[in-house]
Amino acid sequence: MKAQPTALLLGALLFATAGCEKFLDQPVLGQYEAGQFFTSDTNAILAVNAAYVPLSFRDAASNTIWVLGDVASDDAVKGSNPGDQADFENIDIFNITPTNAAVEAQWKRDYDGVFKCNVVLDGLPASNANVSADVRKQAVGQAQFLRAYYYFQLTALYGDIPLRVKVETPEELQSPALPQAQIYAQVEADCQAAAAALPDAWPATDAGRATKGAALALLARTYLFEKKWALAAQTAQAVEALGKYTLLPVFADNFRAATKNNPEAVFSVQHTSGLSPGQGNNLNQWFAPRPQNGYGFFYPTKSLVANFEQTADSVVDPRLDYTVGRFGRSFFGVPFDPTWTTTGYVSKKHLQPLSEIPSTIKGDGNLNYEAIRYAEVLLIDAEASNEAGNSGAALGALNQVRKRARESYLYDTTLPGAGKVPAGLLPNATATDQGQLRELIRRERRSELALEFQRFFDVVRYGEAYARQALSDRPNFSYAKNMFFPIPQSERDTNKKLGK
């Protein structure tokens, strides 16, 4: 399977290209019934490629998980000028209605992904003899993983939602919202099926395709959110046991174009600059400072910065300066200017130096989005093991993450005093009390996964007391009202079984 998942196709059914680099010599254009299209290995691959497209950040205004996942949290605020992208600002201040543009955009994007997955699954039943068994198995496995990913995101964002597991008629689309437990059950089933079907790894030419490890990691994340602690720990440990993933010696290499698709990347959304149609990462422009031809829409908070540990000698966790730009530190080779931001900080994880992506093509970055990293798998193991009463396993997983963070000093020669870990920096955790260890793991997760669009989910799932404290500076926040975003009004207008 040589075609890259970033290839475009499948609107109502298909507009096809066969890879990142060039169009097919004879492209498939138009609309097809599934039975007429799934007649070859090539077409099956094209169809599954389309199911990856909604993951990309080619247009940061329509893939708004960064708004709902982080701007809604205590880790980031909506920057730029007041009133610019006003609905994103309304997320920030919890003035959220069913017509909010960010709420509408993510719903449409994820359900578009579900639809594209269902097209593949409907078109590739076991009886389809026109597609080879291996290609069919791999295509179905990828579609199952991607549908699970989209549904996980949908139910984490919106709670009870409609469940669609086939291409439905207009009449069938009139369907009620189902309890979140039923959505999670479908995610579990799809992840389990995908893990059984998918390979441990793909050739480099297929970088970015879902793997067995990705399916198991998403399953572990799902169990964690369901508070199925033993299953979450066991499944995370199954990912570890594959032996396919390791923590990179330098944390920042997860967010550098030259080192993407690395051994820590469990599942990455692929971006490539300089292609037509565009396949680049638009977050590079939305998050960058305005003087660098950015929009400045995403500013880290003082609360996030304070979460990073430091030694008695004020040596800070190196992940802080890998994650945010701040005064007194180099910002990709240029001095940081405090006037760039209203909080004092600029996000770095999704930005590239001007030497790589100049200001003239700012919106066409080639950084991947790291949707699942091995560090998260270890932190799932740590949290779930602790909640299941196994502090020994929890400490083992947690301390792997801490060790990598502090030992960036051994491998990154740009750090002050590189070559030696500063005394007292990020020592191994030793607490065995469940409550104390819980707080250590939560703090570690916040530092490790900062600005990767997951924080609001964590704030909510930790419970009302935690959420109220974390968002105490947002007077409009109500846990009961805001733990989920409203189902968009456009969906309610279309699907009458959702009510008004």
Summary of the structure (lengths in Angstrom):
residues: 500
radius of gyration: 22.1
end to end distance: 45.3
largest distance: 68.4
contacts: 1702
relative contact order: 0.13
helix: 48%
strand: 8%
